[in-house]
Amino acid sequence: MPRSLAALAALALISPPAVAQTVPPADPARLSADVRTLASPDFGGRAPGTPGERKTLDWLVARFKALGLAPAGPDGQFLQQVPLIHTRVAADATMRVGDITLAQGKEIAVTTVRAAARIAVSDSPMVFVGYGVRAPEARWDDLKGMDLRGKTLVFLVNDPDFEASAGDDAKGRFGDRRMTYYGRWTYKFEEAARQGAAAALIIHDTAGAGYPWSTVNASNGENYDIVRGADDPRVPLQGWIEHDAADRLFAEAGLDLAALRVKARSASFRPVPMGKTFSADAAVTVDRIVSANVLAKIPGKSRPDESVLFAAHWDAYGEGPPDASGRTLRPGANDDALGTAGVVELARLFKAGPAPDRSLVFALWTGEERGLLGSEYYATHPTMPLATTAANLTLDILQTAGAAKDVVLVGPGQSTLDPLLSEAARAQRRTITPETFSERGLFYRADHFSTVRRGVPALLLMALGGAPDLARGGRAAGQKWLDDYMACYHKTCDSWDAGWDLRGAAMDVDLFHAIGTRLARPGIWPRWSAGSEFAATRERSAAERK
């Protein structure tokens, strides 16, 4: 699929003209006021299953009602109930490879999303499956049809071409160092489940994963998932093996992991039985939580069953361990109270304008911080048909340092939405900058991805994609803002600040208003780029789009 700036520019040439602003622009003061409320102590950090959740939901529903929006949830309600499970593997869980005992949190970190009081894996044969990728559009299959039922699958993180050199079959097959969905740990665990595996373990590498072992280990044996039907089983035990521990285990099995990494970059790679077995015995605590998505809409006047989705997540991390100052509240002001405020502002702007032909849906998800769970539940229980959802436009972390001369695009070249963004940015006299950290797979790590994997084209505005080119101070000032924000990411200091300059965030909201205005018209159906891992899924529902 096209990934270069040249390809992006070529796409822009075929895009329609930008839409003129017909209502006043987004208001930075409104954004700030909403974030100040959502990130206040009264909302308790907005964690699902807490008193702060109830206050958050009531406040958001009241805002949508006050704007005159209609409910878009089931049975004419603004709330879509989202049943969740919360699991914790006991700290004394025992795990062995052959006669070698592995220490949870030190050499291995496992969790489960099965609602079972105990998980037992007994002498499951271990199989190294390379990157574990089955990608027909890339003519790649690491599994080669091997029967992997009941096995423990051991994966490499990221894509086959992440470390590829010239001459390797994988070189350029998956976008070089740009991570695709096949590189994400979520894909690997899902593939293991499809194969009927007993357990799935990924070898941790900081470069390939995009985060250190301490981040993996921070789960402390906990996991969350939506409640799923019996026809959608998850792998019983899933997790990671620490890098050095993996080297030792492979050496104990008489295998050279370094050499196998090279072989895994060949299209002819076949799974390698390791000659070792994996066993585990773990008590599991299972709690059930019912959370909720907030769903509102402006019904379409001529094509009400066609829609455009605008979304963010309302949840944050609630209370946590005290920081150096004794603070425990993690208010999630930027992540993602600001995105939530942006969606509410979009609803206000669209309601002030002419009635759209297509329905405009404004979704505020629960459980993003626990694994994109609210959006995943919607994607499996949509209240508007996904086949006729033209696009998903998601806000998740916007910069707070003022007007910017560019827009950082996460996942450039994925779809024909890119030229629409380019045109809208050009109307603001801004340019497009592709994300800096494409190897981290940010496009696959936000809520839009739940509908993306069901074929819906999407745009994600996320300030973590790279330093903005600020109107005051340029890229250097943008990098300082990004560094300062990352020091507060998911921490108590992600709090509302009266000194924020939200003119840039408001401009991003205006971008989505301009794009959404175009998409609200019938007959415009964004498409995935050729070779996209999601193009085939979308194509299967082509007959439903007129």
N, C-alpha and C positions, 0 to 999 in steps of 0.2 A: 504494500500500500504506500501511497506517497507520504514521505516524511520530511522532505527537505523544504527550505524556504522557497526555492524555485517552484516546487510543486504547489505550495500554498499560494504563491502569487498567481500561478496559472489557474488555480481554482477560482481565485478572486475575480478573474476576468469574465467568468461566466455567471457571476452572481447578479441579482437584480439590484436596482438602486436602493440606497438606504432610505428608510422611511422618515419623513419629517416629523419632528416632535409636535404633537397636537395637544398635549397637556403639559402643565408645568413639570420641570424635572424633579427627580428624587430629592428629598429634603434631608440634608445631613443632620439637622437638629432633631427631626423625627427619629432617624436611625439611632442617634445617641440616646434620646429619651427612652426608647424601647429597650435598648441594651442595658441602660442604667436600671430599669425595672427588673428585667429578666435575670440580671447578674447580681441582684441585691440579696442580702442575707435572708430576706423573707422567702425567697424561692429555693433556698437550701442547696444550691448547686444542681438542681434539676435532674437528679438521678431517678431512673425508673424504680417504681416500688417504694418511693418515699413520700412523705407529706409534701415535699417540694414539687413532685410530679402533679399532684392534684391541683395545686395553686397555678402551676404553669398551664395545664390544660384548660382550666377555667378562664384564665386570662386570655389565652389565644383564641378560644371560641368566642369570648366576648368581643374581642377586637374584630374578628371576621363578621360577627353579627352586626356590629356597629357600622361597618363599611357597607352593609347591605348584601353580602354574599350569601349564596345558597349552600346548604350542606352537601358534601360530596361523599360522605361515608355511607355505610350500609344502612338500609331502612330509614333513609332521610335524616341521618344524624351527622353531626360534625366529627364525631369520634369513631375511629375504627379500632375495635378491641384487638390487641396483639398479645396472645398467650405466649409466655416465655418460660424456659427452664433455665435454672442457674445450678451448675454442678461444681463440686469441689472434690478433687481426688485427695484422699487422706495423705498426710505428710509421711506416714509410715508405709506407703505403698512399696512393694518389693518388685524389682525388675531385674531380669537376668538375661544375659546373652551367653548361652552355654553354662559354664560354671562361674562366669564373671558377674558380680552384682554391680548394678549401676545406681548411683546416688541421685535421687530426684532433686533437681535444682542445680546440681553440680555438673554431672555428666550427661544427664538426660532431663527433659522437661516434658511431661505428658499431661494431657487433659482428656476429657470425654464430653460429648454432647448427647450421649445416650442417657435416658431417664431410668437408669438401673442403679440399685443400691450397691452393686458390686460388679467390677469388671475383672474377668479372669481370662488370661491368654496362656495356653499351655503348650509349650514346645512347638511354637509356630515356626516353620522353616523360613529363614530370612532370604530375601531376594533383592539384589541391587538392581534397580530399574533405570539407572541413569537419571535423566531429568523427568522421566515418566510422562513424556509428552505424546499425545495422539492428536495430530493436527493435519487433517486431510488437505486443507488449502495450502499447506506448506510441504506436502508430500513427506510427512514425517510420522513415524510410529515407533516409539521406543519399546512397546510391549510385545509386538510381533505375534499377537494371538496366544501367548502363553497362558495356561490356566493358573491364575494367581489366587484362587479361592482359598481362604484360610491361611494365607501367607502373611508374613510381615514384610512390607515393602519399604525399601530404603531409597530415598530420593536425594538428588542434588538440588540445591535451591537455584532459582532463576531459570533462564532459557538456555538451550544448547549452544547458542552463539555468544553467550555473555563473555566467555573467556576464549572464544574461537580465534584462531590465527588464519592467515592466508593459506589456502589449501585444504582447510577443514571443510567437510560437507556442510557444516552448520553456518559457516561464515555468511552473514547477511541474511540468513533464512528467516530470522525472527527480529529483524530490525537492528542488528548489531547489539549495542549496549542498551537500547531502549527496551525495557521490560514489556513483554506481552502478558496476556492473562495466563498463558501456560507457565510463566515463571513465578506466579504467585503461589504462596503456600495453600491458599484456599482451593485452587485448581487441583493441586496434588492430592490433598485429602479427599476431594470429591472423586477424583479418578480412582483412588484406592477403594472408595466405597462402591463405585461402579464395578470394580473387579472382584468384589466380595472379599476383600482383604480383612485379616484379623486385626491388623495394626498398620499404621503408617508413620514413618519416622523420616524427617528431613535433616540432612547434615547441615549444620549451621556454619555459614561463612559470613562475616560482617559485611564484606564488599557486596556479595551476591544478595544478601537479605536486605541490606540498606540500614541495618541497625545492629548493635552489639548483642552479645549473649545476655547481658543484664536485662535487655528489653524483653527477650524471650522468657527469661526466668521470672520477670515481674508478674506473670500471670498467677504464680503461686498455686498452681494446680486448678485454678478456677476457669470456667468457661460458661458461655451463654449460647442459647439458640432459640429459635422459634419452635413451638410445638409442631411437630411434623407427623404426617400420617405414616402408617406402616409401609406404604409403598415408596417411601423416600428415606431409607435407612442411612445413617451416618456410619463411618468406620468406628468400631467400638473404642479404640484407643488411638490417639493421634498426638504427635509432638515432635520434638527436635532432639538431635544428638549433638553435643558440643564437639567442635571441630577436632581438637586433639584426641578426645575420647574415640571419635570415629576412626581416626588414623590407627589407634591402638587396636580397635576391634577388627578392622580389616586385616591388619598385620597378623593378629592372632588367628585369623581364618586363612592365612597364607595368601592373602590378596594384597595387591599394591593399589591403594586408593588413588594415588597420583596418576598412575598409568590408566586406571579405569576412567578417570575424569577425561582424559584425552580420547579414549575409545567412545565415550558417551557423546562426543561431538561428531560422530560419524553416523550417517543415515543407516548404515548396516548394523548398528549396535543392537545387541540382543540382551535380554535380562540375564543376570549372572547369579545363579544360586550360590549362596555364601558358605554352605556347609555348616552353618550354625543355626541354632534355634533361639527364639525370643519367648520369654515367659514373663507374665506380670500377674500380680494379685493386688487389687486395690479396692478398698472401701470407698464409696462415693456418697457424698451428701447431695441430695437433690431437692431444690426448692422450686416452687412454681409461682410465677408472677404474671399478673395481667396488666399490661401497659396499654398505651393507645397512641395511634397516629391522629393528627388533626387534619381533616380534609375539607376544603371549601372550594366553591367554584362560581364562576360567572357563566351561566349556561349559554351555549351557542344558539344564535337565532335561526340559522339555516342548516347547520351540520352539528347538532348537539352531541352525537355519538363520536365525533372526531374531537380530539383534544390536544392541548399543549400543556405540559406539566412543568410547574415552577416549584422548586423544592429546596429545603434545608433540613437540618435536624435540630430539634429543640433540646435534646438531652445533653447533660454534661456528667461530671464524675462525682457530684455530691460531696460528702465529707470524706476526708482521708487522714493519713498520719500527719501530725503537726509538722510544720516547716520550722526553719530556724527562728522565726518570730512567734511560733506557737499557733499560727493560723491553720485551720483544718478545712475551711470551705474552699472548694475548687469551683469557682463561679462560672467558668467557661464563657467569659464575656465575648471574646472574638470567636472562639470555637464552641458553639456556633450561634450564640445569641445574636451576633451581628448578621450572620446569614439569615437567621429567623426573622430579624427585623427587616432585612432586605426583601424577603418574600411578602411580609405584611405590607411593606411599602409598594411593592409591585401590584398587590391586590388593590391598593388605594388608587394607584395611577390608572390601572385598567378600568376600574369602576368609574373613574371620572371621565373616561373617554367613550367613544361610540361602542355599541353592543357588538361583540365579536361574532363572526360566522361560526367558528368552532368554539367549543367549551374551553375555558381556561381554568385549570385545576391548580390550586395552591395547597401543597402538601408539606406538612411539618412532621418529620419522622421521629419516632422513639428509637432507642437502642443502637444508634450509630456507633457509639463508643464501645459497644459490646460486640460489634461485628456486622454492622449494616442491617440490623435485625428488623427494624420497623419497615424500612424500604423493601427488604426481602419478603416480609409478610404481605405487603401490598402487591409486590410483583407476582406472588403466588395466589393472591386473592384480590385482583384489581377491581376497583369500582367503576373504572372506565376501560374499555377494551384496549389492550396494549397494541394490537394490530393497527388500530386507528389513532394511536397516540403519536402525533407527528414528531415530537421531540421532548426530551427531558432537559431542562435548564436548571442547573444546581449551583447554589452558593454555599461554599464551605470554607470559611476563613478569608476575610478581605483585609487589605492593608489599611492602616489607620494613620498614615503619615502624610496625607494630603494628595493633591492632584498628581497624576502620573502621566508621562508622555507615551506610555505603552500599556499593552495588556499582555500579561503572561498567560499563554495558552497551554494548558495541560493536555497532552495527547494530541499534538498537531497532526493533521493529515488523516484523522480517523474517518471523517465524514464530510459531506457537502454542507454541513453547518459552519465549517470554517470560513468560507467566503462571506456568509452572512455576518459573522462576527467581524471579519475584516472590514466590510463596508460600514457597519455600525461604528466601529472604532475610528475609521477614517472620517466619519461625520463629526467625531469629537476631536479630530486632529491628533489621533493617537495611532501608533503602529502596533503590530503584533510581534511579540517575542516568544519563540518556542521555549518550553520549560527547560530549565537547566539540568535537572536531575532525572532524566528520562529512565535511567536504570533503576530508579526506586519504584516505578510502577504506580505513580500517584493516580493515574487514570482509573486504576482498578481498586482504589482504596477509599472511595467516597460513595455516598448513597445512590448517586445516579447509576452506579454499576449494576444494581439489582435489576433495573429495567433494561440496561444495556445488554446484559447477557441473555435477555429474552428478545433482543433485536431492536430495541428502541434507540435511535440515534440520540446523542447527548452532547452537551457542552458543560464543562466544569470550570468555574472560576474559583481558584484556590491560590492564595498568596504564597503557599509553601513551594510553588513551582519554580520560583526564582526571584531574585531581587528586582523590584520595580525600578524603572527609570523615572525618578521623581522629578516633578517640575522644579522643585527647590532642592538642589543638592545632587541631582542625577543618580546614576547607578550606585555610586559610593554611599550616598545617603540611604538608598533603597536597601543596600546590603546591611548597613548598620541597623535599619529597622528590622530586617528579617532576622539577623543574629539576636537582637534584643528580644524579639517575640519568641524565637525558638527556646530561649532560656526560660521562658514562662509556659511553654507548651504543656498542657495538661496539668499545670501546677496552680498553686493558690494565687500566684501573681497574674494569672490571666483574668484580670478584673477590669471593670469600667474605669475610664480615666477622663476627667473633664478636659484634659489637654489634648485628647484625640482630635485629629483633623480628618473628618470623614468625607471630605469633598471627593477623594478618589474612590471611596466605597460607593458613594452616591452615583458617581459616573459609571461604575460597574453595574449598578442596578439599572441605570438608564440604558446600558447596552442591552440587557435582557428585555427591557421594555420595547426597545426598537425591534429586536429580533422577534420577540413574541407577537408584536403587532403584525409583522409579515406572516408569521406562521399561523396566525388566527384566521387567515384567509383560506378558503378551500382550494384544493388542487396542488398545494405545495407539500411535497413529501421528501424530506431530506433522506439521503441514501448513504450507506456505508461505502467506504472506498474499496476499490478492487483489492481482493486478497485479505480483507479484514476477517478476523476470526468470528465476527458477528454477522457478516453479510448473508451467509446461508440461512441463518435463523430468521432474519427479517424477510428474506425472499420467500420462505414457506408460507407467509401470510399475505403475499402480494395481491392476491385476488380480492382481499377485503378492503383494499385502498383504491379509491376511484379518482 
